[in-house]
Amino acid sequence: YKRQILELLSKNSVHYTDLGKKVCAPCHPFATIYTFNSQLRYLLSNSYIERVARGVYQITHRGTQYLHLLTA
């Protein structure tokens, strides 16, 4: 999920609801909003993403570097 979230945010800032739908919909049946929330909290707490407005998130420079590590 981390990679999917970061890839979506690398294109543009995304609202929480849209982000959750885009991440959980194409995934396996075990993908739930709870697992999505835990991954989102992890990325926020490690400064890979930031909240720019109420419910709107964007990737940080550190998050871009982390995304490159995940895709390598």
N, C-alpha and C positions, 0 to 999 in steps of 0.2 A: 504493500500500500504506500509506503514512503515514496518509492520511486514514482508511482502514478500521481500522487499528490504534487510532488515537486515538478513533474513534467507538465501538469496542467497549469501550475502557477508560474512556470517559466515563460509561458506564452502571454499571460495577462493576469491581472488581479481577478480573483474569483470569489463569489459569495459562498458562504458556508453551505447553504442548501444545495446549490448547483454542484459544488465540489463533492458533497456527499453522494448525490445521485450519480454523478459521472464515475466516481470511484467504485461504488458498491454495485451498480447495475451490471457491468460486464464481468464481474469477478465470480468466483465460485460460490456455491450456495452457502458456504459458511461465512461469507462476508456479510457483516452486519454493521449497523450504524455505531454499535459499541466498539467494535474493533477499529472502525474508522476514527472515532473520537479519540481512542487511546493513541493512535498513530499521529493524529493532529496535535495532541497535547505534547507528545514526544518532540515533534518538530518545532513546536513553539518554545518549549522549555530549553532546547538546545540552540535557539536562535537561527534555525534554518529557514523559518518563515516568520512573518510578523503580521500583526493585525493592523491594518491601516485605517479602517473605519469599522463601524458596528457590523460584525459578521463578514467583513471583507478581508481577505488575506492575500499576501504577496510573498514571493520568494526573496530571500536576502542574498547578499554576495556569498556569505558562508554556505547558504543553501545551494547555490549554483555550483560551488566547489564540491559539495557533498553529492549532488546529482551526478557530476562527472565521475566521481568515485564509484557510485552505484551502477552506472552504465558501462564502466570500463571492464 
